[in-house]
Amino acid sequence: MADRLNHIDGKEVPAASHRTLALIDPAAGLPHGTAPLSGPEDVDAACRAAGQAFPGWAATSPGHRQTALLRIADALEREADAPADAEVTDTGKPRALFLADELPAIVDVLRYFAGAARNLPGAAAAEYTPGRTSILRREPVGVCAQITPWNYPLMMAVWKVAPALAAGNTVVLKPSDTTPSSAVLLARLAAEHLPPGVLNVVCGDRDTGRSLVVHPLVRLVAVTGSVRAGQEIAAAAAADLKRLHLELGGNAPVLIHEDADLDDAVEQLSSLSFYNAGQDCTAATRILVHRRVHDTFLSAFAERAAGRRPGAPDDPHADFGPLANAAQLAAVGRMLERLPDHAEVVAGGAALPRPGYFHQATVVAGVRQRDEIVQGEVFGPVVTVQPFADESEAFRLANDVPQGLAASVWTRDHDRAMRASRALATGIVWVNTHGTTVSEMPHGGVRHSGHGSDLSLTGLLDYTQVKHVML
């Protein structure tokens, strides 16, 4: 078993208390190592290191920051086996999918923000009153606390760290207590290219995160996590008026109209809905289908879902891996057990009788809008299918949940697609596709899915503050 360590001020150190958390391999359900259970003393050390490093890092040129981020990207790409080992051991996801899908996207995000560091927008100098010239400075915020989840540990860490560093901030990152390995590895690789204290990682549990959020040196808190976590963090950060960047839960509606290419929709969604075992806040989890094609779509989709194969990291035929931990597997099982009598499981529906936290790809039909499984985020390989009568009902059902992160609409009608893009109350709308992200476009939600954007120039600007200078 391997022991992970915190990364504070350029050094790898255990928790001051020497307390640790066991890390569990979700593909086997067995311990594979430990990570520090950091307390307030460790959080304080990391925040102080970030605070001391901030003036020097903020004063570096954008070109200098660009070079550092490009070198970190090169290191991750060159040493691909190391991040793959760290990610796969903690999450159980198929190694081949991580190397083919996730790692190239992670490297691209670092390279995008390396370039964006040199392209911050600013207003031109102008005279808005006689004899006075106004200019705007866009400056880094300071020490940023970043808390990342267990579904895409390395990707979510990079989505947070890259724009913060590109803008000239320093970071204290707290990864999930169950999946810290890739964040620790990221800090180790980055330490070769960053001054000490610019990027710090403290491992731990919820109490560690609470200590980080309320630390007086922290000026911005960025979180990817559940709605509940976002609400708690917002309340804690309010006492010190810290800036917040919240990417929270999703419950993505998928609108399939009667003119959609059903074969294409079934093909894409039967893969995208269950990717990463459905542990994705943009996963296509609520499929709304026009009544004319509902039965045809449901039959084909359930058949394809039944053929989706969960498997271990080294299984070349696995479509997805296990759920991330025992608690999440149990939560998915309890939600299915509580299904009302009018709902019907038409594919899957059960955990696999094998070691680890594997669950079948599951499709549930006959659901109603107020059902728990429709209103709540399952965060597992479970998809609901329900009919709609017309476009207005489709929009109403799609928007009638608390979350508003992403949605997709499937139609051959351009005007309908444009109406949907206006009507859907989400931060992202895809047309005849679902789930694709690019570094150049923002990723964020509305309502209970939070506020602020990852990726894109918008994400970079979230880590800056504006100063008006008049001469």
HUVEN-V308953 format. One record per residue. N is the residue number from 1. SS is DSSP state (h for helix, s for strand, l for the rest). PHI is phi in whole degrees, 0 to 359 (* if undefined). OMEGA is omega in whole degrees, -180 to 180 (* if undefined). Layout:
((N/SS/PHI/OMEGA) (N/SS/PHI/OMEGA))
//
This chain:
((1/l/*/-178) (2/s/254/178) (3/s/257/173) (4/l/272/179) (5/l/228/171) (6/s/294/175) (7/s/237/-174) (8/s/229/178) (9/l/55/177) (10/l/81/-178) (11/s/237/174) (12/s/269/-174) (13/s/221/173) (14/l/283/172) (15/l/296/-179) (16/l/302/179) (17/l/278/-174) (18/l/63/174) (19/l/282/-178) (20/s/224/172) (21/s/246/175) (22/s/283/175) (23/s/259/-175) (24/s/248/174) (25/s/284/-175) (26/l/290/177) (27/l/282/-180) (28/l/240/-176) (29/l/72/-176) (30/s/234/178) (31/s/297/176) (32/s/229/180) (33/s/168/179) (34/s/225/174) (35/s/222/-180) (36/s/297/169) (37/l/261/-172) (38/l/285/178) (39/l/246/-179) (40/h/304/-180) (41/h/295/179) (42/h/290/178) (43/h/298/180) (44/h/297/179) (45/h/297/-179) (46/h/292/-180) (47/h/293/178) (48/h/293/177) (49/h/297/178) (50/h/296/179) (51/h/296/179) (52/h/290/-178) (53/h/279/-172) (54/h/300/-177) (55/h/303/-179) (56/h/292/-179) (57/h/291/179) (58/h/296/-178) (59/h/278/179) (60/l/292/180) (61/l/285/174) (62/h/304/178) (63/h/296/177) (64/h/295/179) (65/h/294/177) (66/h/302/-179) (67/h/300/-180) (68/h/297/-179) (69/h/294/178) (70/h/295/179) (71/h/290/176) (72/h/295/177) (73/h/300/179) (74/h/299/-179) (75/h/295/178) (76/h/296/-179) (77/h/291/-177) (78/h/292/-177) (79/l/255/-172) (80/h/303/-178) (81/h/296/-178) (82/h/293/176) (83/h/296/177) (84/h/296/178) (85/h/301/-178) (86/h/297/-177) (87/h/291/-175) (88/h/292/-179) (89/h/295/-179) (90/h/281/-172) (91/h/253/-177) (92/l/79/-176) (93/l/290/-180) (94/l/301/-177) (95/h/298/-178) (96/h/297/180) (97/h/290/178) (98/h/297/-178) (99/h/292/-177) (100/h/277/-172) (101/h/256/-169) (102/h/277/-174) (103/h/299/177) (104/h/300/179) (105/h/292/178) (106/h/297/179) (107/h/298/-180) (108/h/296/178) (109/h/298/178) (110/h/299/-179) (111/h/289/177) (112/h/298/-177) (113/h/289/172) (114/h/300/177) (115/h/288/-178) (116/h/296/179) (117/l/304/-177) (118/l/262/-176) (119/l/226/176) (120/l/296/180) (121/l/284/176) (122/l/208/178) (123/l/284/178) (124/l/293/175) (125/l/297/-179) (126/s/204/178) (127/s/254/-180) (128/s/264/172) (129/s/212/-173) (130/l/303/174) (131/l/77/-179) (132/s/229/177) (133/s/250/180) (134/s/253/173) (135/s/226/177) (136/s/246/171) (137/s/255/173) (138/s/250/-170) (139/s/237/176) (140/s/294/-176) (141/l/280/-177) (142/l/137/179) (143/s/280/-180) (144/s/250/172) (145/s/268/-178) (146/s/231/-177) (147/s/237/-172) (148/l/240/-173) (149/l/266/-175) (150/l/261/-175) (151/l/280/175) (152/l/227/-169) (153/h/302/-177) (154/h/286/-179) (155/h/298/-179) (156/h/292/175) (157/h/296/-179) (158/h/291/176) (159/h/303/-180) (160/h/274/-171) (161/h/292/-172) (162/h/301/-180) (163/h/292/180) (164/h/296/179) (165/h/290/-180) (166/h/300/-179) (167/l/279/177) (168/l/101/177) (169/l/274/168) (170/s/248/-166) (171/s/227/162) (172/s/241/-176) (173/s/256/172) (174/s/244/178) (175/l/282/176) (176/l/302/-180) (177/l/295/-178) (178/l/265/-175) (179/l/222/-177) (180/l/271/-166) (181/h/297/-177) (182/h/288/176) (183/h/292/177) (184/h/297/178) (185/h/296/178) (186/h/303/179) (187/h/296/-180) (188/h/295/179) (189/h/292/-178) (190/h/292/-177) (191/l/299/178) (192/l/286/-173) (193/l/232/-179) (194/l/237/173) (195/l/297/177) (196/l/304/176) (197/l/90/-179) (198/l/288/176) (199/s/233/179) (200/s/240/177) (201/s/233/173) (202/l/242/178) (203/l/271/178) (204/l/160/-175) (205/l/253/-178) (206/h/298/179) (207/h/295/175) (208/h/299/179) (209/h/297/179) (210/h/297/178) (211/h/298/-179) (212/h/292/-177) (213/h/299/-174) (214/h/267/-178) (215/l/298/-174) (216/l/293/180) (217/l/279/-178) (218/s/282/180) (219/s/250/178) (220/s/219/178) (221/s/242/179) (222/s/243/-173) (223/s/224/161) (224/s/244/-176) (225/l/183/-177) (226/l/282/175) (227/h/300/180) (228/h/301/179) (229/h/298/180) (230/h/297/179) (231/h/294/179) (232/h/295/-178) (233/h/292/178) (234/h/298/180) (235/h/294/-179) (236/h/291/-178) (237/h/287/-176) (238/h/297/-177) (239/l/300/-179) (240/l/249/179) (241/l/52/177) (242/l/286/174) (243/s/289/-176) (244/s/236/175) (245/s/226/-170) (246/s/239/171) (247/s/248/-168) (248/l/249/-170) (249/l/293/176) (250/l/229/178) (251/l/199/-162) (252/s/292/172) (253/s/277/177) (254/s/235/-176) (255/s/258/-179) (256/s/249/-177) (257/l/272/-173) (258/l/294/-180) (259/l/264/-178) (260/l/292/172) (261/l/282/-173) (262/h/296/-180) (263/h/299/179) (264/h/294/180) (265/h/298/179) (266/h/297/-178) (267/h/299/-178) (268/h/291/-172) (269/h/289/179) (270/h/293/173) (271/h/267/-174) (272/h/292/-178) (273/l/294/-174) (274/l/249/179) (275/h/301/-178) (276/h/58/-179) (277/h/58/179) (278/h/73/-179) (279/l/273/-175) (280/l/206/-177) (281/l/291/174) (282/l/257/-178) (283/l/305/180) (284/s/283/-170) (285/s/261/-179) (286/s/241/-178) (287/s/262/179) (288/s/253/-171) (289/s/235/177) (290/s/301/-175) (291/h/305/-177) (292/h/296/-177) (293/h/241/-175) (294/h/302/-175) (295/h/294/179) (296/h/296/180) (297/h/298/-176) (298/h/301/-180) (299/h/298/-178) (300/h/291/-178) (301/h/293/180) (302/h/297/179) (303/h/296/180) (304/h/292/179) (305/h/298/180) (306/h/298/179) (307/l/271/178) (308/l/287/-167) (309/l/248/170) (310/s/284/-179) (311/l/197/-178) (312/l/287/-177) (313/l/304/-177) (314/l/266/179) (315/l/277/-176) (316/l/291/-178) (317/l/258/-178) (318/l/289/175) (319/l/273/176) (320/s/200/-177) (321/l/259/-180) (322/l/281/166) (323/l/293/-166) (324/l/290/-178) (325/l/201/-177) (326/h/296/-179) (327/h/296/-179) (328/h/289/176) (329/h/300/179) (330/h/294/-179) (331/h/296/178) (332/h/296/179) (333/h/298/-180) (334/h/294/179) (335/h/295/177) (336/h/290/177) (337/h/296/-178) (338/l/271/180) (339/l/303/177) (340/l/290/-176) (341/l/298/-177) (342/l/283/179) (343/l/274/-178) (344/s/226/174) (345/s/279/-176) (346/s/255/174) (347/s/203/176) (348/l/66/176) (349/l/112/-174) (350/l/215/170) (351/s/289/180) (352/l/277/180) (353/l/281/-178) (354/l/207/176) (355/l/300/-179) (356/l/94/-171) (357/l/245/-176) (358/l/270/179) (359/s/222/179) (360/l/295/167) (361/l/296/-168) (362/s/232/177) (363/s/236/-179) (364/s/239/179) (365/s/249/177) (366/l/73/-178) (367/l/282/177) (368/l/240/-168) (369/l/299/-177) (370/l/272/180) (371/l/297/179) (372/h/305/-175) (373/h/289/175) (374/h/273/-175) (375/h/281/-176) (376/l/259/177) (377/l/271/-178) (378/l/287/-178) (379/l/58/177) (380/l/201/-176) (381/l/280/-176) (382/s/228/-179) (383/s/231/174) (384/s/257/177) (385/s/231/179) (386/s/218/-176) (387/s/273/168) (388/s/224/-175) (389/l/269/-177) (390/l/206/-175) (391/h/299/-178) (392/h/296/177) (393/h/292/178) (394/h/300/179) (395/h/296/-179) (396/h/297/180) (397/h/295/-179) (398/h/299/-175) (399/h/273/-173) (400/l/273/172) (401/l/217/-178) (402/l/290/-173) (403/s/273/179) (404/s/204/-178) (405/l/268/-173) (406/s/214/177) (407/s/203/171) (408/s/219/178) (409/s/231/-175) (410/s/239/-176) (411/l/196/172) (412/l/266/-175) (413/l/267/-178) (414/h/299/-180) (415/h/299/178) (416/h/297/179) (417/h/299/179) (418/h/291/176) (419/h/297/180) (420/h/295/-179) (421/h/298/176) (422/h/277/-170) (423/h/279/-176) (424/l/285/-176) (425/l/272/-179) (426/l/220/178) (427/l/277/-178) (428/s/223/173) (429/s/229/174) (430/s/257/177) (431/s/239/-180) (432/l/58/172) (433/l/197/-179) (434/l/199/168) (435/l/92/-177) (436/l/286/174) (437/l/240/175) (438/l/227/-175) (439/l/298/-174) (440/l/279/-176) (441/l/244/-176) (442/l/289/179) (443/s/231/-179) (444/l/189/-174) (445/l/233/179) (446/s/229/180) (447/s/54/-176) (448/l/286/174) (449/l/273/171) (450/s/100/180) (451/s/208/-171) (452/l/94/-176) (453/l/232/165) (454/s/272/177) (455/l/65/172) (456/h/68/176) (457/h/296/176) (458/h/300/178) (459/h/297/178) (460/h/295/-178) (461/h/295/177) (462/l/299/-179) (463/l/260/177) (464/s/232/173) (465/s/228/-174) (466/s/259/176) (467/s/234/176) (468/s/269/176) (469/s/242/178) (470/s/244/180) (471/l/245/*))
//
